[in-house]
């Protein structure tokens, strides 16, 4: 396991230590065609899972929640990537990671407390005609 891969696994285990010890979550490492993928999976169906894979030593791709959100952390400094991953993992475990979905569309927005203040991400999986004026509905996750 590369250094950054090992450190990301340690971050997930540290953030979810109590939940893992109580049997409420598990950290799995799966070898895939793109490399190692890390899974933080809660037992509670209303808690957010987190999947992480390293595209390279400078790009980490995270998939938090249950609605196809993707957050990419890019930095030349691995310490910056670790700070971002740690903040996202802490938010997922604490239940402070939240999503919003636009009704009638596949648009998702996410918010969580980052290391330097609030973080946001958005993803539009499929553009839907007529969804522009539709309301957003909140999706809140439980803590582990």
C-alpha positions as CSV (number, residue, x, y, z in Angstrom):
1,X,0.0,0.0,0.0
2,X,1.4,3.4,-0.9
3,X,1.9,6.0,1.9
4,X,-1.1,8.1,1.0
5,X,-3.3,5.0,0.6
6,X,-2.3,3.8,4.1
7,X,-2.9,7.3,5.6
8,X,-6.4,7.5,4.1
9,X,-7.2,4.1,5.5
10,X,-6.0,5.3,8.9
11,X,-8.1,8.5,8.6
12,X,-11.2,6.5,8.0
13,X,-10.5,4.1,10.9
14,X,-9.7,7.0,13.2
15,X,-12.9,9.0,12.3
16,X,-15.2,6.0,12.7
17,X,-13.3,4.3,15.5
18,X,-16.2,4.3,18.0
19,X,-18.8,3.3,15.4
20,X,-16.5,0.4,14.1
21,X,-15.9,-0.7,17.7
22,X,-19.6,-0.8,18.4
23,X,-20.4,-2.7,15.2
24,X,-22.2,0.3,13.6
25,X,-19.8,0.7,10.7
26,X,-17.0,-1.0,8.9
27,X,-14.0,0.1,6.9
28,X,-13.2,-2.1,3.9
29,X,-10.4,-1.9,1.4
30,X,-11.2,-3.4,-2.0
31,X,-8.8,-4.0,-4.9
32,X,-10.4,-2.8,-8.1
33,X,-9.1,-2.2,-11.7
34,X,-8.3,1.4,-10.8
35,X,-6.4,0.5,-7.6
36,X,-7.5,0.3,-4.0
37,X,-10.9,1.7,-3.1
38,X,-11.7,2.5,0.6
39,X,-15.3,2.0,1.8
40,X,-16.7,3.4,5.1
41,X,-20.0,1.8,5.4
42,X,-22.5,2.4,8.2
43,X,-25.0,-0.2,9.4
44,X,-27.7,2.5,9.8
45,X,-29.5,3.0,6.5
46,X,-30.0,6.7,7.2
47,X,-26.2,7.4,7.7
48,X,-24.0,8.4,4.8
49,X,-21.5,5.9,3.4
50,X,-18.2,7.1,2.0
51,X,-16.1,5.6,-0.8
52,X,-12.6,6.9,-1.6
53,X,-10.1,6.0,-4.3
54,X,-6.8,7.6,-5.3
55,X,-6.7,8.5,-8.9
56,X,-3.0,9.5,-8.3
57,X,-0.8,10.9,-5.5
58,X,-2.3,14.3,-6.3
59,X,-6.0,13.5,-6.9
60,X,-8.4,11.7,-4.5
61,X,-12.0,11.0,-5.5
62,X,-14.6,10.7,-2.8
63,X,-18.2,9.5,-3.2
64,X,-20.1,10.4,0.0
65,X,-23.8,9.8,0.6
66,X,-26.3,7.8,-1.3
67,X,-27.1,10.1,-4.3
68,X,-24.1,9.8,-6.6
69,X,-22.2,12.8,-5.2
70,X,-18.5,13.0,-6.2
71,X,-15.9,15.3,-4.5
72,X,-12.5,15.5,-6.0
73,X,-9.6,16.8,-3.9
74,X,-6.6,17.8,-6.0
75,X,-3.3,19.2,-4.5
76,X,0.4,18.7,-5.1
77,X,0.8,18.5,-1.4
78,X,-0.5,15.2,0.1
79,X,-1.0,16.9,3.4
80,X,-3.7,19.2,1.9
81,X,-5.5,16.1,0.4
82,X,-5.4,14.4,3.8
83,X,-6.9,17.5,5.5
84,X,-9.7,17.5,3.0
85,X,-10.4,13.8,3.3
86,X,-10.2,13.9,7.1
87,X,-12.8,16.8,7.2
88,X,-15.2,15.0,4.8
89,X,-14.8,11.7,6.7
90,X,-15.5,13.5,10.1
91,X,-18.6,15.2,8.6
92,X,-19.9,11.9,7.2
93,X,-19.5,10.1,10.6
94,X,-20.9,13.0,12.6
95,X,-23.9,13.4,10.4
96,X,-22.9,17.0,9.4
97,X,-22.6,16.0,5.7
98,X,-25.8,16.9,4.0
99,X,-27.2,16.8,0.4
100,X,-29.9,18.6,-1.5
101,X,-31.7,17.2,-4.6
102,X,-33.6,19.3,-7.1
103,X,-37.0,17.9,-7.6
104,X,-37.6,16.6,-11.1
105,X,-33.9,16.4,-11.9
106,X,-30.7,14.5,-11.2
107,X,-29.0,17.5,-9.7
108,X,-27.4,17.0,-6.3
109,X,-25.6,19.6,-4.1
110,X,-23.7,18.7,-0.9
111,X,-22.4,20.7,2.0
112,X,-20.1,19.8,4.9
113,X,-17.7,21.6,7.3
114,X,-14.3,21.6,5.8
115,X,-10.9,22.2,7.4
116,X,-11.0,25.9,6.4
117,X,-14.8,26.6,6.6
118,X,-17.9,25.3,4.8
119,X,-17.4,23.2,1.7
120,X,-19.8,22.7,-1.2
121,X,-20.0,20.4,-4.2
122,X,-22.6,19.9,-6.9
123,X,-23.2,17.3,-9.5
124,X,-25.7,17.2,-12.4
125,X,-25.9,13.6,-13.5
126,X,-28.5,14.3,-16.2
127,X,-29.9,17.6,-17.5
128,X,-33.7,17.6,-17.3
129,X,-35.7,20.1,-19.3
130,X,-38.0,22.2,-17.1
131,X,-36.2,21.5,-13.9
132,X,-34.7,25.0,-13.6
133,X,-37.4,26.4,-11.4
134,X,-38.1,23.3,-9.3
135,X,-37.5,23.4,-5.5
136,X,-34.7,21.6,-3.7
137,X,-35.3,19.1,-1.0
138,X,-32.9,18.5,1.8
139,X,-31.4,15.1,2.5
140,X,-29.9,14.9,6.0
141,X,-27.9,11.9,7.2
142,X,-27.7,10.5,10.7
143,X,-24.5,10.3,12.6
144,X,-22.9,6.9,12.9
